[in-house]
Amino acid sequence: MAIIVVKRNGRVELFDKNKIVKTCLRAGVSKDIAVKIANEIEKRAYDGITTDKILSLIIEMLEKYVFSRA
């Protein structure tokens, strides 16, 4: 089932896990961690989720995977 994401400007697009991976990589984590985060967010995503909510989840997961290991 396709998940619809609502962007800040109101446009909608299909959920793309690769965008989450790219965002995580830009944040400086390894590809393995980026994929784990993307998979976890994909499981939690729902139809109509906003890009702001996705970003919030990314930050939450980065803190879980990066700062918990420090």
C-alpha positions in Angstrom: 0.0 0.0 0.0 1.3 3.4 -0.9 1.8 6.0 1.8 1.0 9.6 1.0 3.2 12.3 2.5 2.0 15.9 2.9 4.8 18.4 2.3 5.0 21.8 4.0 3.6 23.6 0.9 0.5 21.3 0.9 1.6 19.2 -2.0 1.4 15.4 -1.7 3.8 12.8 -2.8 4.5 9.1 -2.2 6.6 8.0 0.7 10.2 7.5 -0.4 12.4 5.7 2.0 15.5 6.7 0.0 15.0 10.3 1.0 15.2 9.3 4.6 18.4 7.4 4.0 19.9 10.5 2.2 18.9 12.8 5.0 20.6 10.5 7.6 23.7 10.2 5.5 23.9 14.0 5.3 23.7 14.0 9.1 26.8 11.9 9.2 25.7 8.4 10.1 26.8 5.2 8.4 24.8 3.7 5.5 23.8 0.8 7.8 22.3 3.1 10.5 20.7 5.2 7.8 18.9 2.2 6.4 17.9 1.0 9.9 16.4 4.4 10.6 14.5 4.5 7.3 13.1 1.0 7.8 11.9 1.9 11.3 10.3 5.1 10.1 8.6 3.3 7.2 7.0 1.0 9.7 5.7 4.0 11.7 4.6 6.0 8.7 0.9 6.4 8.0 -1.1 7.9 5.1 -1.1 11.7 5.4 2.0 11.9 7.5 3.7 15.3 7.1 7.3 15.9 6.2 7.7 17.7 9.6 6.6 14.6 11.4 9.0 12.5 9.3 11.9 14.9 10.2 10.9 14.7 13.8 11.1 10.9 13.7 14.5 11.1 11.9 15.9 13.3 14.7 14.4 10.9 17.3 16.0 7.9 15.6 19.4 9.7 15.1 19.4 10.4 18.8 18.6 6.8 19.6 21.2 5.3 17.3 24.0 7.9 17.6 23.9 9.4 21.1 23.0 6.2 22.9 26.3 4.7 21.7 28.5 7.6 22.9 
